[in-house]
Amino acid sequence: MGYYSALMIFAPDGAPQPASPWTVDLTANLGYVPPLSYDQRTAGRDKPESTNLTPVFGYPKVTLWLPYHIGVEAAYTLPFTVNGATPSIYSFAAEVLAATDKGWQLVPRVTYTGGYVEGPITCNKSLSTSSNPDWVFYWNTVCNAQESADRFEPNQWTLELNASGSSAKGKVLPFLNIGVVKYQSTFDIRVQNGTGIDTDHPILKMSATKGYGTAGATWILSPLFRLGGALFWAPGSVFTGRVSATLRLNAK
């Protein structure tokens, strides 16, 4: 659950760039989802969980800049089904320019992420064609020969501090980010039977507070268009990369 929860952290995908009031940034974000190993997917059991359903995760994001260099953000992962997994994840954030000196900026940021991802993790049809007879037996008896509709539900707040600078010509903006996340995640094992969801299965919950960090840069291609790239690390959970493209409207 820590793996899924860390992937959902609404970390920055580029350097913070406070703008004049009522400027709007439209961003497309895409991140790599590292596959879990066989040992990670078994978690001490004999049967592996089908967690490697997609290699990427992304969302569109809108940022509105208000007076006093305050920015508010909203993002939503559209519910497109990929390999049986359907996301519906939403995130919100607020940030403010707290200090600036010699080209460097400090921007604290708070975020919230909620929603769900639904997919056949516990009972995946791949079990039915396995060469291991125990897994085929599991598919037929525990899974009732049906894919599960398991639901992972993140519920997490973060508090971050972002520091960004600029190159000599101001076209490249490197940044560093450190943050703390409070997880309250739920994993509902939803095995299907002939009449719907079999309720005789546990609902797993995780409550934890952990740190994470991001490092990357934004490339300003023009006053209206910029690209971002970042490496994201949540110790003990996931290390991955993210890219973004932003269109800035009403920039002055």
C-alpha positions, -999 to 999 in steps of 0.1 A, spaced: 0 0 0 29 23 6 39 18 -31 5 29 -44 2 57 -19 36 72 -27 28 72 -65 -3 93 -57 17 121 -39 9 154 -57 45 164 -58 57 192 -81 65 184 -117 86 215 -123 100 246 -106 75 268 -89 69 299 -110 48 325 -93 31 348 -119 11 380 -120 -25 378 -107 -50 358 -128 -24 341 -148 -35 305 -156 -11 276 -162 -25 245 -181 -2 215 -175 -1 179 -188 18 156 -164 31 120 -171 49 98 -147 66 64 -149 51 36 -127 80 12 -118 70 -25 -119 71 -44 -87 93 -75 -85 79 -110 -79 89 -109 -43 73 -75 -38 41 -87 -53 38 -119 -32 44 -100 1 51 -132 20 24 -152 3 25 -178 -25 3 -160 -50 15 -128 -66 -8 -98 -67 -14 -82 -101 -1 -48 -93 18 -41 -125 -13 -30 -145 1 2 -162 36 16 -168 25 53 -167 3 76 -146 -7 111 -155 -32 139 -152 -41 174 -165 -36 202 -140 -48 238 -138 -30 265 -117 -45 299 -110 -22 326 -97 -38 351 -73 -26 384 -58 3 382 -34 19 354 -54 -5 328 -42 -12 298 -65 -40 273 -63 -39 240 -82 -64 213 -92 -57 180 -110 -77 150 -120 -68 116 -135 -94 108 -160 -113 74 -156 -98 57 -186 -95 19 -181 -61 4 -189 -55 -33 -184 -86 -35 -163 -76 -7 -140 -97 25 -138 -85 56 -119 -104 85 -106 -79 105 -86 -82 142 -77 -56 165 -61 -56 201 -49 -28 223 -38 -20 258 -25 13 276 -26 28 310 -20 61 328 -27 75 331 8 110 345 1 132 354 -29 169 364 -30 195 365 -58 174 345 -82 163 319 -57 127 315 -45 113 296 -15 77 284 -20 59 264 7 30 242 -6 2 221 9 -16 194 -11 -45 169 -7 -52 138 -28 -83 116 -28 -104 94 -50 -98 57 -60 -82 33 -84 -102 2 -92 -88 -30 -108 -83 -68 -107 -54 -70 -83 -63 -99 -61 -81 -119 -87 -67 -114 -122 -77 -135 -151 -40 -144 -157 -43 -168 -127 -66 -190 -148 -39 -197 -174 -10 -201 -149 12 -232 -150 9 -234 -112 -21 -255 -103 -25 -238 -69 -31 -205 -86 -57 -220 -110 -74 -235 -79 -74 -201 -62 -90 -186 -93 -117 -211 -94 -125 -213 -57 -116 -180 -40 -121 -158 -71 -152 -176 -82 -136 -176 -117 -142 -138 -119 -118 -108 -118 -120 -88 -87 -129 -51 -85 -104 -42 -58 -104 -5 -49 -74 15 -36 -85 48 -20 -58 74 -12 -65 100 15 -34 120 21 -21 155 29 13 168 23 34 198 34 63 208 12 91 234 8 102 241 -27 134 260 -36 141 270 -72 168 291 -89 177 300 -125 204 297 -150 224 327 -163 200 334 -190 169 325 -170 158 297 -194 164 268 -171 150 267 -135 164 240 -113 145 231 -82 146 210 -50 116 199 -30 112 182 4 79 171 18 61 152 45 30 132 37 3 119 61 -12 87 47 -47 74 55 -50 49 26 -75 21 22 -74 -11 1 -107 -28 -3 -105 -64 -15 -136 -68 -36 -139 -104 -48 -169 -110 -71 -194 -137 -67 -226 -146 -86 -246 -117 -70 -220 -90 -67 -192 -82 -42 -182 -110 -17 -181 -92 16 -162 -120 33 -128 -103 26 -108 -77 46 -105 -40 41 -68 -31 46 -59 3 60 -26 22 63 -19 52 85 16 66 84 36 98 81 67 98 59 91 120 40 98 124 3 118 146 -21 119 158 -57 146 173 -78 144 186 -114 142 215 -137 119 236 -159 129 247 -193 113 280 -205 109 276 -242 89 308 -246 68 332 -225 38 309 -230 53 274 -231 76 254 -208 87 218 -201 94 202 -168 112 171 -156 117 157 -121 130 127 -102 108 117 -73 119 96 -43 98 83 -14 123 63 7 112 27 11 83 30 -14 92 42 -49 117 61 -70 105 74 -103 105 102 -129 79 126 -141 77 150 -171 53 179 -178 43 204 -204 28 238 -194 9 264 -214 8 298 -196 -21 321 -204 -24 358 -196 13 360 -188 27 395 -186 
